[in-house]
Amino acid sequence: MAPPLAAVSSSSPLFSPSSSCPIPRRHAPPRSVSFQTRRRSQAAASAAAAESSSSPLLEVRGLTASVKETGQQILAGVDLTIREGEIHAIMGKNGSGKSTLTKVLVGHPHYEVTGGTILFKGEDLVEMEPEERSLAGLFMSFQAPIEIPGVSNFDFLLMAVNARREKTGLPALGPLEFYSLVSPKIDALKMDPKFLDRNVNEGFSGDLALLDEIDSGLDVDALEDVANAVNGLLTPKNSVMMITHYQRLLDLIKPSYVHIMENGKIIKTGDSSLATHISEGIVIDDYPLLQYLLAVTTRLTLPPCQSSLDSMIPALISSVAPMGSRTLALGQQLFMLLLLLPRLFVNPVGARQCFWPGPSPEDAGCLSWRVMVEANNARGWRTVPSQCVGYVTGYMTRGQYLRDLAGVMEQASSYVDEVAADADGLDAWVFDVDDTCLSNLFYYEAKQFGAYDPLAFKDWASKRSCPAILPVLQLFTTLLDKGFTVFLLSGRDEESLGSCTAENLEAEGFSGYERLMMRTPEYRGQSSSLFKSAMRQQLVDAGYRIRGNVGDQWSDLQGDCVGDRVFKIPNPMYFVP
């Protein structure tokens, strides 16, 4: 870790002295106070069948395929065998060919097979029309299904089921008979029966189901419902090939095999543990933040910065993976890597030139602006001044931000060593979430630190890919070990971002906190300062003693009941009133 800053006086504006609220001592909080409790969803039991000794259900050999209109090759020699009763997961970074593989299998007209073979139940799939493949027992659930206006899901599913029944020699079902068949399926998915009256989206039937990112856009509860429904449809005779980026789906639908795709090929195959290794960061090539980090480091043009960073990154990530007995998630490894990069350059002059401060002549004015931001003298600004965008990027990515952050955490750790948590469990700490626990640096840097865009930020946060800010995670863990009760307090909207925020926090190591408190409808439109004051007041009214409060915005740390001591995380990227 970068060396901490010099000790900062407790009278500094970065460290407010104490709460403005009296803190009553009680033995337990009253039951009348309610907060959103973080859900710990349990993985549903899955039915993975043993490998069959029968002939392959699907056998792909040397498959190559291109975009028909442009001739661009996407698949470059795929080999894959799926037998009855097996579940195969296909993983890999965006653009590796995962979705294209499924579309080629079902005969999507935008793609052309240019080589190799595809046998489905012993028959040449390439020679079949898409409807023939469907009747043969191949089904695909699209990531973004096309709506067909004027055709209801009920009518479409009835036609699809009867087409399959006709193919197998069974009599067609009438509407009433079909409703009796489909109704339990709707119940299993916990869907409103009115869904059947909507326009066509998707169905599910067949011997081999191809599921393309069915976890996309689903919260934890909805994902469990879908996974339970999929597991309920599995038999020793049918099989599943599913595409996903996330371990969470594979915790619910256990794969027999996991395949990693890259550049149009399957480059690695293993059991379900392979997916766990990917999520823990052992396979580093499939994570988009790595590409961002490479972009940041390679665009530094001063000679001391050109030290084969590309070749050093994998070794550095491996070297920082262990932290005690736990393995860091990849987002955490990248953050740790940013901590280490400034120390790669032992030449003080080279380090200063590469990382901080930059040589730009306007840096002096931007430094003054940043000091005003951190001192809370600059208020109400909407964007980083245009002349300071490069300065802020350099501050956040070239080492100084991390050194400043390390200094704040050093002060917080020293304070923690001076106080002790009572056995009644009422000594509490409050942490903000965005850019305190989880970093949004990659999102804001891509936007040139522009004004807050609620829709774009919602899309970013919904991806659940915000990496942990490791020094804060270390403080968080220390507090739990010392017996403090920790609350996470976020201005994010609870209805739209509650589940994905909790899941992101869990994935990045923030587990064991008491509650995640988020903005509910009655607080929409209210300033962050007023909202967070109200939430902290509820904690104090419940008997909690707020010993510490950590946030990146002054609105996290001002108002009522701020706690015995506050710690301001540096953040010149945006301002929240």
C-alpha positions as CSV (number, residue, x, y, z in Angstrom):
1,M,0.0,0.0,0.0
2,A,1.2,3.5,-0.7
3,P,2.7,5.3,2.3
4,P,0.0,7.2,4.3
5,L,-0.2,10.9,4.6
6,A,1.2,12.8,7.6
7,A,-1.1,12.7,10.6
8,V,-4.1,15.1,10.3
9,S,-5.3,17.0,13.3
10,S,-8.8,16.1,14.6
11,S,-9.6,19.8,14.2
12,S,-9.2,19.5,10.4
13,P,-12.4,19.9,8.4
14,L,-11.8,16.4,7.1
15,F,-12.6,15.0,10.6
16,S,-15.6,16.6,12.4
17,P,-15.4,16.2,16.1
18,S,-18.7,14.7,17.2
19,S,-22.4,14.2,16.6
20,S,-24.9,17.0,17.2
21,C,-27.4,14.5,18.6
22,P,-27.5,13.1,22.1
23,I,-27.0,9.4,22.0
24,P,-29.1,7.5,24.5
25,R,-27.9,4.2,25.8
26,R,-30.3,1.3,25.6
27,H,-29.9,-2.4,25.8
28,A,-31.7,-3.2,22.5
29,P,-33.3,-1.3,19.7
30,P,-37.1,-1.3,19.7
31,R,-38.8,-3.6,17.2
32,S,-41.0,-0.8,15.8
33,V,-38.0,0.5,13.7
34,S,-37.8,-1.1,10.3
35,F,-35.1,-1.0,7.6
36,Q,-34.4,-2.9,4.4
37,T,-32.6,-6.0,5.6
38,R,-30.1,-7.4,3.1
39,R,-31.3,-10.6,1.7
40,R,-29.0,-13.6,1.6
41,S,-30.6,-15.7,-1.0
42,Q,-29.9,-19.4,-0.7
43,A,-28.9,-21.3,-3.9
44,A,-31.7,-23.6,-5.0
45,A,-31.0,-27.2,-5.2
46,S,-30.3,-28.2,-8.8
47,A,-30.7,-31.5,-10.6
48,A,-27.5,-32.2,-12.5
49,A,-27.7,-35.6,-14.2
50,A,-24.8,-38.0,-14.4
51,E,-23.0,-38.3,-17.8
52,S,-24.8,-40.5,-20.1
53,S,-23.0,-43.2,-22.1
54,S,-25.5,-42.8,-25.0
55,S,-24.6,-41.1,-28.3
56,P,-24.2,-37.3,-28.1
57,L,-27.3,-35.2,-28.3
58,L,-25.3,-32.3,-29.9
59,E,-21.9,-32.7,-31.5
60,V,-20.1,-29.7,-32.9
61,R,-16.8,-30.1,-34.6
62,G,-14.6,-27.4,-36.1
63,L,-17.5,-25.0,-36.5
64,T,-16.7,-21.7,-38.2
65,A,-19.3,-19.0,-39.0
66,S,-19.4,-15.5,-40.3
67,V,-21.8,-12.6,-40.5
68,K,-23.6,-13.1,-43.8
69,E,-23.8,-9.5,-44.8
70,T,-20.2,-8.5,-44.1
71,G,-18.3,-11.8,-44.1
72,Q,-16.8,-11.1,-40.7
73,Q,-15.8,-14.3,-39.1
74,I,-17.1,-14.8,-35.6
75,L,-16.8,-18.5,-34.8
76,A,-13.3,-19.8,-35.5
77,G,-13.4,-23.6,-34.9
78,V,-15.8,-24.5,-32.1
79,D,-15.7,-28.1,-30.7
80,L,-18.5,-29.0,-28.3
81,T,-20.3,-32.2,-27.2
82,I,-23.5,-32.3,-25.2
83,R,-25.1,-35.5,-24.0
84,E,-28.5,-36.2,-22.6
85,G,-29.1,-34.9,-19.1
86,E,-26.1,-32.5,-19.1
87,I,-26.0,-28.8,-18.3
88,H,-23.2,-26.8,-20.1
89,A,-22.3,-23.2,-19.2
90,I,-20.6,-21.0,-21.8
91,M,-18.7,-18.1,-20.4
92,G,-16.3,-15.4,-21.8
93,K,-16.0,-11.7,-22.4
94,N,-18.3,-9.8,-24.6
95,G,-17.6,-10.4,-28.3
96,S,-16.0,-13.8,-27.7
97,G,-18.8,-15.6,-29.8
98,K,-21.1,-17.0,-27.1
99,S,-24.4,-15.6,-28.4
100,T,-23.3,-16.2,-32.0
101,L,-22.8,-19.9,-31.3
102,T,-26.4,-20.3,-30.0
103,K,-27.8,-18.3,-33.0
104,V,-25.9,-20.4,-35.5
105,L,-27.2,-23.6,-33.8
106,V,-30.8,-22.5,-34.3
107,G,-30.3,-21.2,-37.8
108,H,-30.3,-17.4,-37.4
109,P,-30.4,-15.9,-40.9
110,H,-27.8,-13.2,-40.1
111,Y,-25.0,-15.9,-39.9
112,E,-23.6,-18.3,-42.3
113,V,-21.8,-21.6,-41.5
114,T,-18.5,-21.6,-43.4
115,G,-17.0,-24.8,-42.1
116,G,-17.3,-27.7,-39.7
117,T,-20.2,-29.9,-38.7
118,I,-23.2,-29.8,-36.4
119,L,-25.0,-33.0,-35.6
120,F,-28.2,-33.0,-33.5
121,K,-29.4,-36.4,-32.5
122,G,-27.3,-37.7,-35.4
123,E,-28.8,-35.5,-38.0
124,D,-27.0,-32.7,-39.9
125,L,-28.4,-29.5,-38.3
126,V,-26.8,-27.2,-41.0
127,E,-29.1,-28.6,-43.6
128,M,-32.3,-27.9,-41.6
129,E,-34.4,-24.8,-41.7
130,P,-34.9,-23.0,-38.3
131,E,-38.5,-24.4,-37.9
132,E,-37.2,-27.9,-38.6
133,R,-34.6,-27.5,-35.9
134,S,-37.3,-26.4,-33.5
135,L,-39.5,-29.4,-34.3
136,A,-36.5,-31.7,-33.9
137,G,-36.2,-30.5,-30.2
138,L,-33.9,-27.5,-30.3
139,F,-35.1,-24.4,-28.3
140,M,-33.5,-21.0,-27.8
141,S,-34.3,-18.4,-25.2
142,F,-33.0,-15.1,-26.6
143,Q,-31.2,-12.5,-24.4
144,A,-33.4,-9.8,-26.0
145,P,-36.4,-11.6,-27.6
146,I,-38.2,-9.9,-30.4
147,E,-41.8,-8.9,-29.8
148,I,-44.4,-10.0,-32.3
149,P,-47.3,-7.5,-32.2
150,G,-50.8,-9.0,-32.4
151,V,-49.8,-12.5,-31.4
152,S,-50.3,-13.3,-27.7
153,N,-48.0,-15.5,-25.8
154,F,-50.9,-17.9,-25.3
155,D,-51.6,-18.3,-29.0
156,F,-47.9,-18.6,-29.9
157,L,-47.2,-21.2,-27.2
158,L,-50.3,-23.2,-28.2
159,M,-49.2,-23.2,-31.8
160,A,-45.6,-24.2,-30.8
161,V,-46.8,-27.0,-28.6
162,N,-49.2,-28.4,-31.1
163,A,-46.5,-28.3,-33.8
164,R,-44.2,-30.4,-31.6
165,R,-47.1,-32.8,-30.8
166,E,-47.9,-33.2,-34.5
167,K,-44.2,-34.0,-35.2
168,T,-44.3,-36.7,-32.5
169,G,-47.6,-38.2,-33.5
170,L,-49.7,-36.7,-30.6
171,P,-53.1,-35.1,-31.1
172,A,-53.3,-31.3,-31.0
173,L,-54.5,-29.6,-27.8
174,G,-57.5,-27.3,-27.6
175,P,-57.3,-23.9,-25.8
176,L,-58.8,-25.2,-22.6
177,E,-56.6,-28.3,-22.5
178,F,-53.5,-26.1,-23.2
179,Y,-54.4,-23.7,-20.4
180,S,-54.5,-26.6,-18.0
181,L,-51.0,-27.5,-19.2
182,V,-49.5,-24.0,-19.1
183,S,-51.1,-22.7,-15.9
184,P,-48.7,-24.7,-13.6
185,K,-45.7,-23.4,-15.6
186,I,-46.9,-19.8,-15.0
187,D,-47.3,-20.5,-11.3
188,A,-43.8,-22.0,-11.2
189,L,-42.3,-18.8,-12.6
190,K,-44.5,-16.7,-10.2
191,M,-45.8,-14.8,-13.2
192,D,-49.0,-12.9,-13.4
193,P,-51.4,-15.1,-15.6
194,K,-52.0,-11.9,-17.6
195,F,-48.6,-12.5,-19.1
196,L,-50.3,-15.0,-21.5
197,D,-52.3,-12.2,-23.1
198,R,-49.2,-10.1,-23.8
199,N,-47.4,-10.1,-27.2
200,V,-44.9,-12.8,-27.9
201,N,-41.5,-12.8,-26.1
202,E,-40.3,-16.3,-25.4
203,G,-41.3,-19.9,-24.6
204,F,-39.4,-23.0,-23.2
205,S,-39.6,-26.6,-24.6
206,G,-37.4,-29.1,-26.3
207,D,-34.7,-31.7,-25.9
208,L,-31.9,-29.1,-25.9
209,A,-32.5,-25.6,-24.5
210,L,-30.1,-22.8,-25.4
211,L,-30.4,-20.1,-22.7
212,D,-28.7,-16.8,-23.7
213,E,-28.1,-14.7,-20.5
214,I,-31.5,-15.4,-18.9
215,D,-30.1,-13.7,-15.8
216,S,-29.8,-10.4,-17.6
217,G,-31.9,-7.7,-15.8
218,L,-33.2,-10.0,-13.1
219,D,-33.0,-9.2,-9.4
220,V,-32.1,-12.0,-6.9
221,D,-35.7,-13.1,-6.3
222,A,-36.7,-13.2,-9.9
223,L,-33.5,-15.1,-10.8
224,E,-34.3,-17.7,-8.2
225,D,-37.8,-18.2,-9.6
226,V,-36.5,-18.6,-13.1
227,A,-33.8,-21.0,-12.0
228,N,-36.2,-23.1,-10.0
229,A,-38.5,-23.3,-13.1
230,V,-35.5,-24.4,-15.3
231,N,-34.4,-27.0,-12.8
232,G,-38.0,-28.3,-12.6
233,L,-38.0,-28.9,-16.3
234,L,-34.8,-30.9,-16.4
235,T,-35.0,-34.6,-16.9
236,P,-32.4,-37.3,-17.6
237,K,-33.3,-36.9,-21.3
238,N,-33.1,-33.2,-22.0
239,S,-30.1,-30.9,-21.8
240,V,-29.3,-27.2,-21.4
241,M,-26.6,-25.0,-22.8
242,M,-26.6,-21.6,-21.0
243,I,-24.6,-18.4,-21.6
244,T,-23.8,-16.3,-18.6
245,H,-21.2,-13.8,-17.2
246,Y,-22.1,-14.5,-13.6
247,Q,-21.4,-17.2,-11.0
248,R,-24.8,-16.3,-9.4
249,L,-26.7,-18.2,-12.1
250,L,-24.4,-21.2,-11.8
251,D,-25.1,-21.3,-8.1
252,L,-28.7,-21.9,-8.9
253,I,-28.5,-24.1,-12.0
254,K,-25.5,-26.4,-11.4
255,P,-23.5,-27.0,-14.7
256,S,-22.0,-30.4,-15.6
257,Y,-19.4,-28.5,-17.6
258,V,-18.2,-25.0,-17.9
259,H,-16.6,-23.8,-21.2
260,I,-14.6,-20.6,-21.7
261,M,-14.9,-18.9,-25.1
262,E,-12.4,-16.5,-26.6
263,N,-12.0,-15.2,-30.1
264,G,-14.6,-17.6,-31.5
265,K,-13.3,-20.7,-29.9
266,I,-13.7,-22.7,-26.7
267,I,-10.3,-22.4,-25.1
268,K,-10.9,-24.2,-21.8
269,T,-13.4,-26.7,-20.4
270,G,-13.8,-27.8,-16.8
271,D,-16.3,-28.6,-14.1
272,S,-18.3,-26.1,-12.2
273,S,-15.2,-25.0,-10.2
274,L,-13.9,-23.3,-13.3
275,A,-16.7,-20.7,-13.1
276,T,-15.8,-20.1,-9.4
277,H,-12.1,-19.5,-10.4
278,I,-13.3,-17.0,-13.0
279,S,-15.4,-15.1,-10.5
280,E,-12.4,-15.1,-8.0
281,G,-10.1,-13.6,-10.7
282,I,-7.9,-16.6,-11.5
283,V,-8.9,-16.2,-15.2
284,I,-8.2,-12.5,-15.8
285,D,-8.8,-12.1,-19.5
286,D,-12.6,-12.1,-19.2
287,Y,-13.1,-8.9,-17.2
288,P,-13.8,-5.6,-18.9
289,L,-12.1,-3.5,-16.2
290,L,-8.8,-5.1,-17.1
291,Q,-9.2,-3.5,-20.6
292,Y,-9.9,-0.2,-18.9
293,L,-6.8,-0.5,-16.7
294,L,-4.7,-1.3,-19.7
295,A,-6.0,1.7,-21.5
296,V,-5.3,4.0,-18.6
297,T,-1.7,2.7,-18.2
298,T,-0.8,2.6,-21.8
299,R,-1.9,6.1,-22.6
300,L,0.7,7.5,-20.3
301,T,3.4,8.6,-22.7
302,L,6.3,9.7,-20.6
303,P,9.3,7.4,-20.9
304,P,9.4,6.2,-17.3
305,C,5.8,4.9,-17.7
306,Q,6.7,2.5,-20.6
307,S,7.9,-0.4,-18.5
308,S,6.0,-3.3,-20.2
309,L,3.0,-2.8,-18.0
310,D,1.1,-5.2,-20.2
311,S,3.4,-8.1,-19.2
312,M,3.5,-7.0,-15.5
313,I,-0.2,-6.9,-14.9
314,P,-0.9,-10.6,-14.7
315,A,2.0,-11.2,-12.4
316,L,1.0,-8.3,-10.2
317,I,-2.6,-9.5,-10.0
318,S,-1.4,-13.0,-9.0
319,S,0.9,-11.5,-6.3
320,V,-1.9,-9.5,-4.6
321,A,-4.6,-12.2,-4.8
322,P,-4.2,-13.6,-1.3
323,M,-5.4,-11.5,1.6
324,G,-5.1,-13.7,4.6
325,S,-7.0,-16.9,3.8
326,R,-9.4,-15.3,1.3
327,T,-9.1,-14.7,-2.4
328,L,-9.8,-11.3,-3.8
329,A,-12.5,-10.9,-6.5
330,L,-11.0,-9.5,-9.7
331,G,-12.4,-6.0,-9.2
332,Q,-10.6,-5.9,-5.9
333,Q,-7.4,-7.2,-7.5
334,L,-7.5,-4.4,-10.0
335,F,-8.0,-1.8,-7.3
336,M,-5.1,-3.3,-5.4
337,L,-3.1,-3.1,-8.6
338,L,-3.8,0.6,-8.9
339,L,-2.4,0.9,-5.3
340,L,0.8,-0.9,-6.3
341,L,1.5,0.8,-9.7
342,P,3.0,4.0,-8.3
343,R,5.5,1.9,-6.4
344,L,6.7,0.1,-9.5
345,F,8.9,3.1,-10.3
346,V,11.7,3.4,-7.8
347,N,13.1,6.5,-9.4
348,P,11.5,9.4,-7.5
349,V,11.7,11.7,-10.5
350,G,10.2,9.1,-12.8
351,A,7.4,8.3,-10.4
352,R,6.6,12.0,-10.0
353,Q,6.5,12.5,-13.7
354,C,4.4,9.4,-14.4
355,F,1.9,9.6,-11.6
356,W,1.6,12.9,-9.8
357,P,1.6,15.8,-10.3
358,G,1.3,16.0,-14.1
359,P,3.4,18.5,-16.1
360,S,0.3,20.4,-17.4
361,P,0.6,24.2,-16.7
362,E,-3.0,24.5,-15.6
363,D,-2.6,21.9,-12.9
364,A,-1.9,24.5,-10.2
365,G,-5.3,26.1,-10.7
366,C,-7.0,22.7,-10.7
367,L,-5.2,21.7,-7.5
368,S,-6.6,24.8,-5.9
369,W,-10.1,23.9,-7.2
370,R,-9.7,20.3,-5.8
371,V,-8.7,21.7,-2.4
372,M,-11.9,23.9,-2.4
373,V,-14.0,20.8,-3.2
374,E,-12.5,18.7,-0.4
375,A,-12.8,21.6,2.1
376,N,-16.5,22.0,1.1
377,N,-15.9,25.6,-0.1
378,A,-16.9,24.7,-3.7
379,R,-20.6,23.8,-3.6
380,G,-23.3,23.2,-6.1
381,W,-21.0,22.5,-9.1
382,R,-22.5,20.2,-11.7
383,T,-19.4,19.1,-13.7
384,V,-15.6,19.1,-13.3
385,P,-14.3,22.3,-15.0
386,S,-13.4,21.4,-18.6
387,Q,-9.8,22.5,-18.1
388,C,-9.5,20.1,-15.1
389,V,-10.9,16.9,-16.6
390,G,-7.4,15.6,-17.4
391,Y,-6.2,16.7,-14.0
392,V,-9.0,14.8,-12.2
393,T,-8.3,11.7,-14.3
394,G,-4.7,11.9,-13.4
395,Y,-5.5,12.4,-9.7
396,M,-7.8,9.4,-9.6
397,T,-5.7,7.0,-11.7
398,R,-2.1,7.9,-11.2
399,G,-1.6,7.3,-7.5
400,Q,-2.4,10.5,-5.5
401,Y,-6.0,9.6,-4.8
402,L,-5.0,6.3,-3.4
403,R,-2.3,7.9,-1.3
404,D,-4.9,10.4,0.1
405,L,-7.3,7.5,0.6
406,A,-4.7,5.5,2.5
407,G,-4.1,8.5,4.8
408,V,-7.8,8.8,5.6
409,M,-8.0,5.1,6.4
410,E,-4.8,5.3,8.5
411,Q,-6.6,8.0,10.6
412,A,-9.8,5.9,10.8
413,S,-7.8,2.8,11.9
414,S,-6.0,4.7,14.6
415,Y,-9.4,6.0,15.9
416,V,-10.8,2.5,15.9
417,D,-7.9,1.3,18.1
418,E,-8.8,4.0,20.6
419,V,-12.5,3.0,21.1
420,A,-14.1,-0.3,22.1
421,A,-17.5,-1.7,21.2
422,D,-19.8,-2.6,24.1
423,A,-21.2,-6.1,24.3
424,D,-24.8,-4.8,23.8
425,G,-24.2,-4.4,20.0
426,L,-25.3,-0.8,19.9
427,D,-21.9,0.8,19.0
428,A,-22.4,1.5,15.3
429,W,-20.6,2.8,12.2
430,V,-22.2,4.2,9.1
431,F,-20.7,3.8,5.6
432,D,-21.9,5.5,2.4
433,V,-21.9,3.1,-0.6
434,D,-21.0,4.9,-3.9
435,D,-17.3,5.9,-4.0
436,T,-16.9,4.9,-0.4
437,C,-17.5,1.2,-0.4
438,L,-17.8,0.7,-4.2
439,S,-15.9,2.7,-6.8
440,N,-17.6,4.4,-9.8
441,L,-14.4,5.7,-11.2
442,F,-14.7,3.7,-14.4
443,Y,-18.2,5.1,-15.0
444,Y,-17.5,8.7,-14.3
445,E,-14.1,8.8,-16.2
446,A,-15.9,7.5,-19.3
447,K,-18.4,10.3,-19.0
448,Q,-15.6,12.9,-18.6
449,F,-17.0,13.6,-15.1
450,G,-20.2,15.1,-16.5
451,A,-23.4,16.0,-14.8
452,Y,-25.2,13.2,-13.0
453,D,-27.4,11.2,-15.4
454,P,-29.9,9.0,-13.4
455,L,-30.7,6.7,-16.3
456,A,-27.1,6.1,-17.3
457,F,-26.1,5.6,-13.7
458,K,-28.9,3.1,-13.1
459,D,-27.8,1.1,-16.1
460,W,-24.2,1.1,-14.7
461,A,-25.2,0.2,-11.2
462,S,-27.5,-2.6,-12.5
463,K,-24.5,-4.4,-13.9
464,R,-23.3,-5.1,-10.4
465,S,-19.7,-4.6,-11.4
466,C,-18.6,-1.7,-9.2
467,P,-15.3,-2.8,-7.6
468,A,-14.7,-2.6,-3.9
469,I,-12.5,0.2,-2.6
470,L,-10.1,-2.1,-0.8
471,P,-8.8,0.2,2.0
472,V,-12.4,0.9,3.0
473,L,-13.2,-2.9,2.8
474,Q,-10.3,-3.5,5.2
475,L,-11.7,-0.9,7.7
476,F,-15.1,-2.4,7.3
477,T,-13.8,-5.9,8.1
478,T,-11.8,-4.7,11.1
479,L,-14.9,-3.0,12.6
480,L,-16.9,-6.2,12.3
481,D,-14.1,-8.2,13.9
482,K,-14.0,-5.7,16.8
483,G,-17.7,-6.1,17.5
484,F,-19.1,-2.9,15.9
485,T,-22.5,-2.9,14.1
486,V,-22.1,-1.6,10.6
487,F,-24.9,0.1,8.6
488,L,-24.6,0.9,4.9
489,L,-26.5,4.1,3.9
490,S,-27.0,4.9,0.3
491,G,-28.9,7.5,-1.7
492,R,-29.6,5.0,-4.4
493,D,-33.2,4.2,-5.1
494,E,-34.3,1.1,-3.2
495,E,-37.0,0.0,-5.6
496,S,-34.9,0.0,-8.8
497,L,-31.4,-0.7,-7.4
498,G,-31.9,-2.4,-4.0
499,S,-31.2,-6.0,-5.1
500,C,-28.4,-5.3,-7.5
501,T,-26.6,-3.1,-4.9
502,A,-26.8,-5.7,-2.2
503,E,-25.6,-8.3,-4.7
504,N,-22.7,-6.1,-5.8
505,L,-21.7,-5.5,-2.2
506,E,-21.8,-9.2,-1.4
507,A,-19.7,-10.1,-4.4
508,E,-17.0,-7.5,-3.5
509,G,-16.7,-8.7,0.1
510,F,-19.0,-6.4,2.0
511,S,-21.0,-9.0,4.0
512,G,-21.9,-9.2,7.6
513,Y,-23.3,-5.6,7.9
514,E,-26.5,-5.1,9.8
515,R,-28.7,-3.4,7.2
516,L,-28.5,-1.6,3.9
517,M,-30.6,1.5,4.0
518,M,-31.6,3.1,0.7
519,R,-33.9,5.9,-0.5
520,T,-37.5,4.9,-0.5
521,P,-40.3,6.7,-2.4
522,E,-41.1,9.1,0.5
523,Y,-37.5,10.4,0.3
524,R,-37.3,10.9,-3.4
525,G,-36.5,14.5,-4.4
526,Q,-35.0,15.2,-1.0
527,S,-31.4,16.3,-0.7
528,S,-28.9,13.6,0.3
529,S,-28.1,15.6,3.5
530,L,-31.7,15.6,4.7
531,F,-32.3,12.0,3.7
532,K,-29.2,10.6,5.5
533,S,-29.8,12.8,8.5
534,A,-33.3,11.2,8.8
535,M,-31.9,7.7,8.5
536,R,-29.2,8.3,11.1
537,Q,-31.8,9.9,13.4
538,Q,-33.8,6.6,13.2
539,L,-30.7,4.7,14.3
540,V,-30.1,7.0,17.2
541,D,-33.8,6.7,18.2
542,A,-33.4,3.0,18.1
543,G,-30.6,3.2,20.7
544,Y,-27.5,2.9,18.5
545,R,-24.5,5.0,19.3
546,I,-22.8,6.2,16.0
547,R,-19.1,6.0,16.7
548,G,-17.9,6.7,13.2
549,N,-19.3,7.8,9.8
550,V,-17.5,7.4,6.5
551,G,-18.5,9.0,3.2
552,D,-17.1,10.7,0.1
553,Q,-19.5,13.6,0.0
554,W,-20.0,16.3,2.7
555,S,-23.7,15.6,2.4
556,D,-22.9,12.1,3.9
557,L,-21.3,13.7,6.9
558,Q,-23.4,16.8,7.7
559,G,-26.7,17.3,9.3
560,D,-28.1,15.5,12.4
561,C,-26.6,12.6,14.2
562,V,-23.4,12.4,12.2
563,G,-21.6,10.4,14.9
564,D,-18.6,10.8,17.2
565,R,-16.3,11.2,14.3
566,V,-16.5,11.5,10.5
567,F,-14.0,10.5,7.8
568,K,-14.2,12.1,4.4
569,I,-13.1,10.0,1.4
570,P,-11.6,12.2,-1.3
571,N,-13.8,12.6,-4.4
572,P,-13.4,15.4,-6.9
573,M,-15.4,13.6,-9.6
574,Y,-18.9,14.9,-8.7
575,F,-20.9,16.8,-6.1
576,V,-24.0,15.6,-4.2
577,P,-26.0,18.2,-2.3
